[in-house]
Amino acid sequence: MLLISFPAIILGGTYLVFFIGYQPNMEVVNEAFLGTVPFVIVGVGVWFLIAYFSHTAIIKRSTKAKSLSRKENTKIYNMTENLCMSIGMTMPKLFVINSPGLNAFASGIDTKSFSVTLTSGIIERLTDDELEGVIAHELTHIRNKDVRLLIISIVFVGIFGFLIQVGMRSFMFGGRRRDSKMDPKILIIAVVIATLGYFLTLLFRFSLSRKREYLADAGAVELTKNSHALASALRKISTNPEVDVKSNDVKQMFIENSGVKTGFLAKLRNLFATHPPITKRIEILEQRL
């Protein structure tokens, strides 16, 4: 339902621009909308394909992660392999980020590109049971195809952000000129609607991301039969989750990206958070002990 909402908002926003700009002449509204739909679909499709298939390169460039082989860390490799064998899952590639921060994430869109990335800090600081819980969490993201969902949501939010910039620049540098073919009123309406669409898609995206984190926690417990280990791991991660990564979109893939904050402003902030509060996740896991 959330995924369907993304293209629905784009097409609905497009129609709303023409409806407000050309009403009450509905014939003109419908004609303008139907004439624009093919361009919208093609533009969104091209944008989506480029972003979808380039995300692996973006991740590698922003994290500078290095491949982790069995020889380099037998324990982590065997731990991941055993978890995959227990559920009949093809083992993903393993990567490590040289960082004292405690974090991890899963990435990839198919069997060939699926991977689990851990920081050197999380490998050094967590016990074997805690590491197993973290790896199981990331494997569950892969099993649930959460990375694909995240990429799709990021793409659609990015489209609205781009439309806002184009609309603003068109209005500032062209829409107000007398010789301009663009109607300033339509441009203003388009920018306002694109802004509303941007915030709506943000809310949908973050809601989707938070739900998948809870599901991944539950999947990790199902795999390891040990909710205490994952709760303990999250508690340690919360003390130092920061990793020097340039891309905010990549940071949102981490097992922890919420911060530990309380109060009214924190509740408001949680609406625009990619992860549930880590204290809430720990509380739910400890209820299963």
C-alpha positions in Angstrom: 0.0 0.0 0.0 2.8 2.4 0.9 4.7 1.6 -2.3 1.6 2.2 -4.5 1.2 5.6 -2.8 4.5 6.9 -4.4 3.4 6.8 -8.1 -0.1 7.7 -7.1 1.1 10.9 -5.4 3.1 11.8 -8.5 0.2 11.3 -10.9 -2.3 12.9 -8.5 0.0 15.9 -8.0 0.3 16.3 -11.8 -3.5 16.3 -12.2 -3.9 18.7 -9.3 -1.6 21.2 -11.0 -3.7 21.3 -14.1 -7.0 21.2 -12.1 -6.1 24.2 -10.1 -4.5 26.1 -12.9 -7.1 25.5 -15.7 -10.4 25.0 -13.8 -13.4 25.3 -14.4 -12.6 24.1 -18.0 -12.4 20.4 -17.3 -11.9 19.5 -20.9 -8.6 21.5 -20.9 -7.6 20.0 -17.6 -8.1 16.4 -18.7 -6.4 17.1 -22.1 -3.4 18.7 -20.5 -3.1 15.9 -17.9 -3.4 13.0 -20.5 -0.9 14.7 -22.7 1.6 15.0 -19.8 1.2 11.5 -18.4 3.5 9.8 -21.0 6.3 12.3 -20.3 5.8 11.8 -16.5 5.9 8.0 -16.8 9.0 8.0 -19.1 10.8 10.6 -16.9 10.1 8.8 -13.7 11.0 5.4 -15.3 14.4 6.7 -16.6 15.2 8.3 -13.2 14.2 5.2 -11.4 16.3 2.8 -13.5 19.4 5.0 -13.2 19.1 5.3 -9.4 18.0 1.6 -8.9 21.0 0.1 -10.7 23.6 2.6 -9.6 23.0 2.3 -5.9 25.7 -0.4 -5.3 28.4 1.9 -6.8 27.1 4.8 -4.7 27.3 2.7 -1.5 30.9 1.5 -2.2 32.0 5.0 -3.1 30.5 6.6 0.1 31.5 3.9 2.6 34.9 2.8 1.2 34.0 -0.7 2.4 36.4 -3.6 1.8 35.6 -7.2 1.0 35.8 -9.6 4.0 36.8 -13.1 3.1 36.9 -16.3 5.2 40.7 -16.0 5.6 40.4 -12.5 6.9 37.8 -13.3 9.5 36.8 -16.9 9.8 34.4 -16.3 12.7 32.2 -13.7 10.9 32.3 -15.7 7.6 31.3 -19.0 9.3 28.7 -17.3 11.4 27.0 -15.8 8.4 27.3 -19.0 6.4 25.7 -21.0 9.2 22.8 -18.7 9.5 22.2 -18.8 5.7 22.4 -22.6 5.7 19.8 -22.8 8.4 17.2 -21.1 6.2 18.4 -22.3 2.8 19.5 -18.8 1.8 22.3 -17.9 -0.6 25.1 -16.3 1.4 25.6 -12.6 0.6 29.0 -11.0 0.2 30.6 -9.6 3.3 32.2 -6.2 3.6 33.9 -4.3 6.4 34.2 -0.5 7.0 37.2 0.6 9.0 35.5 2.7 11.6 35.3 2.6 15.5 31.5 3.3 15.2 29.2 0.3 15.9 26.9 -0.3 13.0 26.0 -2.6 10.1 23.7 -2.6 7.0 22.5 -4.9 4.2 22.4 -3.9 0.6 21.8 -5.3 -2.9 18.9 -5.8 -5.3 19.5 -9.4 -6.3 21.4 -12.6 -5.4 24.6 -11.4 -7.2 24.7 -8.0 -5.4 23.3 -8.9 -1.9 25.8 -8.0 0.8 26.2 -7.4 4.6 28.5 -4.7 5.7 29.9 -4.5 9.3 32.1 -1.8 10.9 35.4 -2.9 12.4 34.1 -1.4 15.6 31.1 -3.6 15.9 33.2 -6.7 15.1 35.6 -5.8 17.9 33.1 -4.7 20.6 30.3 -7.3 20.3 30.2 -10.8 21.7 29.7 -13.7 19.3 26.0 -14.0 20.3 25.5 -10.3 19.8 27.2 -10.3 16.4 25.1 -13.3 15.3 21.9 -11.3 16.2 23.1 -8.3 14.2 24.0 -10.4 11.2 20.6 -12.2 11.4 18.9 -8.8 11.5 20.7 -7.8 8.2 20.0 -11.2 6.6 16.3 -10.7 7.4 16.4 -7.4 5.5 17.7 -9.2 2.5 15.1 -12.0 2.8 12.3 -9.4 3.1 13.6 -7.5 0.1 13.8 -4.3 2.3 16.8 -2.9 0.3 14.6 -2.8 -2.8 11.8 -1.1 -0.9 14.3 1.5 0.5 15.7 2.3 -2.9 12.2 2.7 -4.4 11.2 5.1 -1.7 14.4 7.1 -2.0 13.9 7.4 -5.7 10.4 8.8 -5.4 11.4 11.3 -2.7 14.3 12.4 -4.8 12.0 13.0 -7.8 9.8 15.4 -5.8 12.9 17.2 -4.4 14.2 17.6 -8.0 10.8 18.9 -9.2 10.8 21.6 -6.4 14.3 22.8 -7.5 13.3 22.9 -11.2 10.1 24.7 -10.4 11.8 27.3 -8.2 14.6 28.0 -10.7 12.1 28.2 -13.6 10.1 30.8 -11.6 13.1 32.7 -10.5 15.0 32.8 -13.8 12.3 32.5 -16.4 8.7 32.4 -15.2 8.6 36.1 -14.3 9.9 37.3 -17.6 7.2 38.9 -19.9 8.5 37.0 -22.9 8.4 33.7 -21.1 6.0 31.0 -22.4 5.6 29.6 -18.9 2.6 30.7 -16.8 3.9 31.9 -13.5 0.7 30.9 -11.8 1.1 27.3 -13.0 4.7 27.3 -11.8 3.8 28.5 -8.3 1.0 25.8 -8.1 3.4 23.2 -9.3 6.1 24.1 -6.7 3.5 24.1 -3.9 2.1 20.8 -4.9 5.6 19.3 -5.4 6.5 20.5 -1.9 3.3 18.8 -0.4 4.1 15.7 -2.4 7.7 15.8 -1.1 6.6 15.8 2.6 4.0 13.1 2.0 6.5 10.8 0.3 9.0 11.5 3.1 6.4 10.4 5.7 5.5 7.3 3.7 9.1 6.5 3.2 10.1 6.8 6.9 7.0 4.9 8.0 7.9 2.1 5.6 11.5 2.1 6.9 10.5 1.9 10.6 8.1 -1.0 10.0 10.9 -2.9 8.2 13.3 -2.4 11.1 10.8 -4.0 13.5 10.3 -6.9 11.1 14.1 -7.4 10.8 14.4 -7.5 14.6 11.7 -10.1 14.8 13.3 -12.1 12.0 16.7 -12.0 13.8 15.1 -13.5 16.9 13.4 -16.1 14.8 16.8 -17.1 13.3 18.9 -17.0 16.5 16.2 -17.9 19.1 17.9 -15.3 21.2 16.2 -12.0 21.7 18.5 -11.1 24.6 21.6 -11.1 22.3 20.1 -8.6 19.8 18.8 -6.4 22.6 22.2 -6.4 24.2 23.8 -5.6 20.8 21.5 -2.7 20.2 22.3 -1.3 23.6 26.0 -1.3 22.8 25.4 0.1 19.4 23.5 3.0 20.8 26.6 4.2 22.7 28.5 4.9 19.4 26.6 4.3 16.2 28.3 7.1 14.2 30.1 6.1 11.0 31.8 8.6 8.7 29.7 8.1 5.6 29.0 10.9 3.1 25.6 9.7 1.8 22.6 10.2 4.1 20.7 7.6 2.1 23.4 5.0 3.0 23.2 6.0 6.6 19.5 5.2 6.6 20.4 1.6 5.8 22.3 1.2 9.0 20.9 -1.0 11.8 20.8 2.2 13.9 20.2 5.7 12.6 17.7 7.2 15.1 19.7 8.6 18.0 18.6 8.3 21.6 16.4 11.3 22.4 13.3 11.9 24.5 10.7 14.6 24.9 8.1 16.3 22.7 10.6 17.4 20.0 11.9 13.8 19.8 8.3 12.5 19.2 7.9 15.0 16.4 11.3 14.1 15.0 10.3 10.4 15.1 7.7 11.1 12.3 10.7 11.9 10.0 13.0 9.2 11.4 14.1 6.2 9.3 14.4 4.0 12.4 12.2 3.5 15.5 13.8 4.8 18.8 16.4 2.2 19.7 15.2 2.2 23.3 11.7 1.1 22.0 13.3 -1.7 20.0 15.3 -2.9 23.0 12.1 -2.8 25.1 10.2 -4.9 22.7 13.0 -7.5 22.4 13.4 -7.7 26.2 9.6 -8.5 26.5 10.4 -11.7 24.6 13.0 -12.9 27.1 
